[in-house]
Amino acid sequence: MIAAFRTPTRRIALAIALSVLIHAAILWLPYIQFPQARVQLPPLSVRLEPLPKPVKLIAEKPEPAKPEPANPLTKPGDSASARPATNVMVAMHRTEQSAAIQPLPKHLQLTFTVYKGDDGFRIGEIHHQLDIRGGGYTLKAARQTSGLASLRNSNQLIQISRGRIVEHGLQPEIFEEEKITQDGKQSLQATFDRAARKLHFSNGGETALPADAQDILSFMYQISQLPMNGEFFPLPISDGKQLEQYQIEIGAKEDIATPMGKLRALHLRKMHARGEAYFEIWLGLEYRLLPVKFSQVDSSGNVTEEFVISGIRAADE
């Protein structure tokens, strides 16, 4: 039988017959349905509920403040004033005070950086030193140019104010100024004759002496000893050559930028007419109303020089 399918014709016929039988079986066999995998999910339920009420935040109870080291410039009557004082000059602590009268420290050193004009070009430093002993005071200011400014003009300026400490603050008796420039030395002196009520100048002139008169150096520290209740207050000031009656305008409290950081200060300004030069001064509310910045402004309203605090050291004994 195998030999019967050896011819090509018969082999082809056999292949066709087998193909017909296979297709017929597929078409006529019963339909078989295979089971499908199906995951049963729980029914979805929706329920609307009101929003919860806002929770009221309760601030945490602050921790008790740690005791601070003794402040040599704490006002008399404060707890820190009862601590034993030290003779060593120490850095002054920052404690903001009101514009009320603050006691002057017995020993004080202030350092100011000097800037030229509105551009803020640094031209030197000025050092103030106040010493109070036995009912009297000595206040000294020494200025020295530095940097490139010293190459062009190595000026030195020394001012000294001496006098008494009275109930209402500083009472100058002698003011001296010495200026050293490339052209030589210039000196002047003003004598506050309280008994005769006269102010004598070294150039031979004199004028009537008001009881509250100050010199150009002492007034910056005397301001903290004056009541500042209104919008301005009068203050006669001598620069060693003459005496002028100034009206000092009391401005706002503001923040100023200094090499020591941002300081809170009370802004004062000399009242002036249009086209008149004037000065401004800022008193540190955190530092017993001591001067922390002052500036000179010309008749055009441009700042000619600005002095900004860069260091404070003080002691009460």
MIROGU-961846 format. One record per residue: residue in one letter; x, z, y of N, C-alpha, C, O, CB in turn. Coordinates in steps of 0.2 Angstrom, whole numbers, plus 5000, padded with zeros to 4 digits. Last residue first. Glycine has a CB too. Layout:
<atoms>
AXZYXZYXZYXZYXZY ...
</atoms>
This chain:
<atoms>
E516154335505516654395506517354365507517854405508516554445501 D515454225503515154265507515654325509515454375513514554295505 A516154055502516154125499515854165505515954155511516854145497 A516253875498516053935502516054005498516054005492515353925505 R516353705499516553765495516453825500516553815506517353755493 I515953535496515753605500516053655495515953665489514953605500 G516253365499516353425496516153485500516253485506517153425495 S515653255506515953245500516253305496516353305490516553195501 I514553205519514853255515515153235508514753195505514353315514 V514953085530514553095525514953155520515453145519514353035520 F514853005546515253065542514753085537514253115538515453115547 E515152855554514652895550515052945546515552925543514252855546 E515152765569515452805564514952845561514552875564516052845567 T514252675575514952665576515352705571515852675568515152685583 V512752595572513152655570513852635571514152595568512952675563 N511852525586512352515580512752585579512952615583512752455582 G511152535598510852555592511252545586510952555580510152525591 S511852505609511452445606511052465600510752425597511952395605 S512552615612511952605617511552545614510952535616512152585623 D512952685596513052665602512452645606511852645603513552605602 V512952835587512652775588512752755595512652795599511852785586 Q513752935574513752915581513452845582513652795578514452915584 S513153055562513352985564513352975572512953015575512952935561 F513253165548513153155555513453085557513853055554513453205560 K512853275535512953205537512853205545512353235547512453155533 V512753405532512953365527513053285529513253245525512453365521 P512853565540512853485541513053455535513653475532513253475547 L511753685532512353665534512353585535511953555532512953685529 L510553735526510553695533511253685536511253675542510053735538 R510953795514510853835520510853795526511053825531511453885520 Y510853675505511453715507511453745513511853735518512053665507 E509753605503509953645497510653685499510853715494510153595492 L509553545515509053595513509253635507509053685506508453565512 G510853505526510653515519510153565517510353625518511353525515 L510453405540510553475538510353485530509853465529510253525542 W511153275549510653295543510953355541511553365540510753235538 I511053195565511353245561510853265555510253275557511653305565 E511553075577511053105572511453145568512053145567510753045568 F511753035595511953055588511453075584510853095586512553115589 Y511852895607511552965604511952975597512252935595510752955603 A511752795621512052815615511852885613511552925617512852815616 E510452705628510852765628511152775622510752785617510452825632 G509352615627510052585630510552645630511052635634509952555636 R508152725631508252655629508952635632509052645638507752605630 A508652895630508252845633508452775630509052775627508452835641 H508453015617508852975622508452925625507852905622509452945618 M508753165607508253125611508653085616509053115620507653165614 K509753175593509753185600509253135604509253075603510453175603 R508953225578509253165582509253185589508753215592508853105581 L508953265561508853285568509153225572509653195569509253355569 H508253285545508553245549508353265557507853275559508253175548 L508653385531508253385537508553345542509153355544508053455540 A508853335514509153355520508553345526508053315525509653305522 R509453325498508853335502509053365508509453415509508353385498 L510553205491510453275494509853275498509653225501511053295498 K511353125477510753125482510653195484510553245480510153095478 G513153155477512553135474511953135479512053145485512353185469 M514253165484514053225480513453205476513253245472514053285484 P514353055492514853055486514653115482514853115476515553065489 T512553025495513253055497513653045491513453035486513153125500 A511052985502511552965497512252995499512452975505511552895495 I509653085506510153045508510653035502510753085498510553075514 D507953115508508453105503509053065506508853015508508253085496 E507153215521507253155517507853155512508253205513507353095522 K506053285532506453295527506553225523506053195521506253355522 A506053215549505753235543506253255538506853245539505353165540 G506653295565506353235561506053265554505853315554506853185560 I506753355580506653375573506253325569505753315571506353445573 E507853315593507253305590507253325583507753305579507053225591 I508553405606508653385599507953375596507553425595509053445595 Q509153375621508553385618508553365611508653305610507953355622 Y510553445630510253395625509553425623509453485623510753395619 Q511453455644510853485641510553435636510253385639510353505647 E513253455644512553415645512053455641512153495636512653355641 L514753475652514153515649513553475650513353455655514053585651 Q516353415650515753425654515253455649515453475643515453355656 K517453425642517553385648516953405653517053405659517653315647 G517053485630517753505633517853475640518353495643518253485628 D515853445627516353415624517053435626517553395624516253335624 S514453565626515053545630515553505625515653525619515453605633 I512753575627513353565623513853535627513753495631513153515617 P511153665626511753635630512353635626512553685623511853685636 L509653615619510353645617510853615622511053555621510553635610 P507953625615508453615620509153645617509053705614508253635627 F507053545602507253605605507853585609508253545608507453665600 F505453475595506153465597506353535600505953585601506253415603 E504353505589504553445588505253435590505653385588504053395591 G504453675583504153625586504353555584504653545579504153635593 N505353765576504553765575504253705577503653695575504353825577 M506653815572506453745573505753745571505553715566506953705569 P507753945578507153925576506953855577507053825583506553975579 L509553935573508953925578508353915575508253875570509153865583 Q510553925564510353995567509753985572509554045575510954025570 S510853795562510453825557510253895559509853925555510953835551 I511553765574510853735573510453775568509853785568510853665572 Q512853805573512353845576511653825575511153865576512553845584 Y513453705567513353755563512853805566512453845563513953795561 M513553615577513253585571513153645566512753635562513853535568 F514053675588513353665588513153645581512553655580513153615594 S515453685587515053745585514353725584513953755580515153795590 L515853555592515953575585515553635583515253625578516753595585 I515553555606515353495602515453505594515253475590515753435604 D514953715610515353665611515253605605514753615601516153685610 Q513453785618513853775612514353725614514353685619513453755606 A512453905627512853845627513353845621513553895619513353845633 D511554005630511553975623511953915623511853875618510853955621 A511754045643511854095638511954065631512254085627511354145638 P512553915653511953945650512153995645512653985641511453885648 L513653915666513653925659512953955657512854015658514253965657 A514053795679513653855677513653855669513553805666512953855680 T515753735678515053725679514753785677515053835674514753665675 E517353655684516953715681516153695682516053655686517153785684 G518953585683518253585685517953645681518153675677517853525683 G520253575678520153605684519453615686519253655691520453565690 N520453525665520553475671520453505678520553475683520153415670 S519953625657520653625658520853575664521453575666521053605652 F518553705663518853655660519553645662519753665667518453585662 H517453845661517953815665518353765660518353765654518553875666 L515853895665516253855660516753825663516653785667515753805656 K515154055669515553995671515853965665516153995660516054005676 R514754195669514354135668514554075670514254035673513654155671 A515654295669515554265676515054205675514854175680516154235678 A515554325656515454385661515254345667514854375671516154425662 R515854215649515154245648515054295654514554295656515054275641 D516654075650516754145653516054175654515654155658517054135660 F517353975639516653995641516754075643516854115640516253995634 T518453845643518353915642517653945644517453925650518953955646 A519153705635518553735639518453805637518553825632517853695637 Q520453585635520153655633519653675638519553655644520753705634 L521453455628520953475633520753545630520753565625520353435634 S522753325626522453395625521953415630522053395636522953445624 Q523553195618523053215623522753285621522553295616522553165624 K525053115614524553165613524153185619524353185625524953235611 G525252935611525453005613524953055611524453045608525653005620 D524852815607525052815614525252885616525452895622524452795618 Q524452825594525052795595525352795603525952785604525052715593 T523852995595523752925594524452895595524952925596523252895599 I523053145594523653115593523553045591523353025586524153155588 K522153275602522153205599522853175599523153165605521653155603 E521453425602522053395602522053325599521853325593522653435599 E520453545610520453485606521153445607521453445613519953435609 E519553705610520153665611520153595607519853595601520753705609 F518553825617518553765613519153725615519353715621517953715615 I518153995617518653945619518553885614518453885608519353975618 E516954055614517254075620517854025622517954025628517654145618 P515254035607515954005608516254045614515954055619515953935609 Q514354115596514454115604515154095606515554135606514254185607 L513254095583513854085586513854085594513454055597514154015583 G511854205582512254155579512954155582513254205584511954085579 H511054305588510754235587511254185585511154125586510454215594 E511954415588511254415584510954345583510654335578510754455588 V513554345586513054385589512454385585512354345580512954365597 I515254315584514654315580514154365583514254425583514754325573 R516254235596515954295593515354275589515054225590515754345598 G517554115595517054155598516854215594517154235590516554105600 R518253945595518354015593517854055597517654035603519054045595 S518553795588518153835592518153905590518153915584517353805591 I519653655588519553725586519053755591519053745597520253755587 Q520053495582519653535586519553605584519553615578518953495587 I521153355581521053425579520653465584520753455590521753465578 L521453205574521053235579520953305576520753315571520353205580 Q522553055574522353125571521953165577522153155583523053165569 N522752885569522552935574522453005570522253005564521852915577 S523452765566523552825563523352885567523752925569524252835560 N522952605564522952655570522952725566522352755564522252645574 R523352525554523252495561523252545566523452535572522552455561 L523552605544524052555545523952525552524452515556524052505540 S522352675543522952715545523552665547523952685550523152765539 A521552585537521452605544522052635547522152635553520752645545 L521852575524522052515528521952535536522352515540521652455527 G522052745521521952675519522152625524522652635527521152665518 S521452855535521852845528521652775527521252735530521552885523 T521552985548521352915545521752905539522252935538521552855551 Q520953145549521553105548521253035545520853035541521953135543 R520453295558520253225555520953185555521353185559519853185560 A519853455557520453415557520353345554520053335548521053445553 A519153585564519053525562519653485562519953475568518453485565 K518753765563519253715564519053645561518753645555519953735562 L518253915570517953855567518453795568518653785574517253835569 T518154085568518554025570518353965566518253965560519354045568 Y517354225575517354165570517854125573518054125579516654135570 G516954405574517254345577517254285572517154295566517854355581 G516654515567516254505573516454445576516154425581516254555577 G517654515556517654575562517254555568517454565573518354585564 R517654345553517954415552517854455558517954435564518754405551 I517354195546517054245550517354315548517354335543516254245549 D517854025547518054095544517754145549517854135555518854105544 L517753855542517453915546517653975543517553985537516653905546 Q518353695543518453765540518153815545518353825550519153775538 H518153525539517953585543518053645539517953655533517153575545 H519053375539518953435536518753495541519053495546519553455532 I518753205537518753255541518653325538518153325534518253245547 E519553045532519153105531519253155536519653155541519453135524 G519352865533519752925533519252985531518752975528520052945540 I518652745532519252745537519652815537520152825540519052725544 R517652635523517952705524518652705527519052665526518152725516 F516352545530517052535528517452605529517452635534517452485532 G515052515532515252575528515952565526516052585520514752575522 D514452435541514652405535514952455530515052445524515252355536 D514152495553513652485548513852465541513452465536513052435551 G515652595556515152545558514552545552514552585547515452485558 K516652675545516652635551516052595551516052545547517352605552 Y516552845538516452775538516452735544516152765549515852755533 V517352985531517252945537517152875536517552845533517752965543 T516853115522517153055522516853015528516253015529516953015515 F517153285524516753235525517153165525517653165527516353235533 T517053455518517453385518516953335519516553325515517953375512 L517053625522516753555521517153495522517653495526516153555526 Q517253785518517653725519517153665517516853665512518253725514 L517053955524516753885522517253835523517553835528516053875526 H516654125524517154075523516854005520516454005516517754095518 K515354175526515954205529516554165529516954155533516154275526 P513954075529514454105524515054125528515154105534514654055519 L512554115539513154075538513654105533513654165533513554065545 P510854125534511454155536512054105535512154075529511554225532 Q509554025540509954035535510654065537510854045542510153975530 I507854005546508554025548508954045541508754085538508654075553 A506953875537507053945540507753955542508253925539506753995536 A506653765531506953755537507053815541507253825547506653705542 S506953815514506553785519506953785526507553795525505853835521 Q508053755501507753805506507353775511507353715512508353845509 E508653725485508253695491507953755495507653795492507753645489 T510153755480509553785480509153765486509353785492509653865479 R511653725472511153685476510453725475510153725469511053615473 H513053825475512553805471511953765475511853785481512253855467 M514753785480514053805482513553785478513553725476513953785490 A516153835472515753785474515053815475514853855471515753735468 V517153965480516853935474516353885477516153885482516453995471 M518554055484518154005486517853975480518153955475518553955490 V518654235480518854165478518354115481517754125480518954155471 N518054355482518454325488518754255486518954225491519054365489 T516454385478517154375476517454345482517154305486517154325470 A515254525476515454455479516154445477516554495474515454455486 P514054585464514754595467514954525470514954475466515254625463 R512354555468512954555463513554555467513554545473512854485460 A511354555477511554615475512154615470512454665468510954655471 S511054425479511454455484511654525482512154545485511054455491 A510154385469510954365468511354395473511954405472510954285469 S508954415474509254455468509954445468510354485466508954445462 D508954425492508854385485509154425480509654465481509054315485 G509454495502508754515500508554475493508154505490508254495505 P510254355510510254425509509454445507509054415510510454465515 K510354205501510054235506510054315505509954335499509454215509 T511754145493511054165492510954205498511354255500510954205486 L513054095492512654085498511954095497511554075501512754005499 P513554125480513854155485513554145492513654175497514554135486 N512654155466512754105471513054145477512654185480512054075473 A513154195449513054225456513154165461513654135461513454285457 P512354085437512854125440512754145447512354115450513554085439 E510654115431511154075434511754115436511654175438510954025440 P509854145416510054165422510654125424511054105421510354245421 K508654025410509254055409509554085416509454045421509754015406 A506854035410507454015413508054055412508054115412507354005421 P505954035395506154075401506854045404507254025400506254145399 E505053875392505553925390505753965396505853935402506153895386 P503353845395504053835397504453895394504253955394504153825404 K502153795383502453855387503153845389503553845384502253925384 E501553635384501953685381502153735386502353725391502553655377 A499953585389500653595391500953645387500753705386500853595398 I498753505380498953575383499753575383500053565379498753635378 L497653385382498353395381498453465384498253475390498753345384 K496153365374496453385380497153415378497253455374496053445383 V495553215366495853285365496253305371496653265374496453275359 P493953145368494653145369494953215368494653265370494753125377 K492953135352493053155359493753155361494153175357492653225361 P492852985342492953055343493053075350493353035354493553085339 L491452875342492152885343492252965344491852995347492452845349 P490152875329490452885336491152895336491452925332489952935340 E490152745316490152815318490452825325490752775327490652855313 L489452635304489652645311489652725313489152755312489152605316 R489952575289489652625292489852635299490452645300489652695288 V489852455276490052465283489652525285489052525285489952405287 S490552415260490052455263490252465271490852475271489852525260 L490652295247490952315254490352355258489852325258491152255258 P490852335230490452315235490752335242490952395242489752335234 P492452305221491852355223491452325229491752285233492152425225 L492752165211492852205217492252245219491652225217492952155223 Q493352105196492752135199492952175205493352225204492352175194 V494051955193494152025195493552045198493352015203494852025199 R494151845179493751865185493851935187493751975183493051845185 A494551705170494751775172494451785178494451745183495551775172 Q493451615160493851615166493951685168493551735168493551575172 P493351545143493151595148493651595154494251585153493151665144 F493051365140493451425140493251475145493051465151494151395141 Q491851275131491951305138492451365137492251415133491351335141 I491751125123492051195122492151225129492651195133492651195118 Y490651005118491051035124491151105123490751145122490551025131 P490850925102490450975107490950995112491551015111490151025103 L491450755101491550825099491150875104491050855110492250845099 W491450625106490850655103490950725100490450755098490750615097 L492550605113491950595117491350625113490850655116491750515117 I493550625104493550665110492850655113492650705116494050635115 A493250535094493250605092493150645098492850695099493850625088 A493450415100492850425098492750505097492250535098492650385092 H494850415102494450425108493750435106493450475110494450355111 I495250405088495450465092494950475098494750525099496150465094 L494750285084494550345081494650405085494250445085494850345074 V495550195092494750195093494550265090494050295093494450135089 S496850225087496650235094495950245095495650285099496950185099 L496750165074496850245075496650265082496450315083497550255074 A496550035077496050065074496150145075495650175076496050055066 I497749995083497149995087496550035084496250065087496949915088 A498650015073498750055079498050055083497850105085499250035083 L498249915064498149985062498250035068497850085068498750005057 A498549805070497849815069497749885067497249915069497549775063 I499949815070499549815077498849835076498549875079499649745080 R500149795057500349855060499949865067499749925069501149865061 R499749665054499349725051499549785055499149835055499549725044 T500649595061499949585063499549645060499149675064499649525060 P501949625055501749645062501049645064500749685067502149605067 T501949685039501849635043501649655050501349705051501349575040 R501849805031502449785034502449725039502949725043502949775028 F500749855025500749865033501449845035501549865041500549935034 A500949835011500349795015500349805022500149755026499649815012 A501849925008502049855009501549815012501749765016502249825002 I501050035006501450035011501749965013501849945019502050085010 M500450004994500050005000500450005006500349975011499550065000 
</atoms>
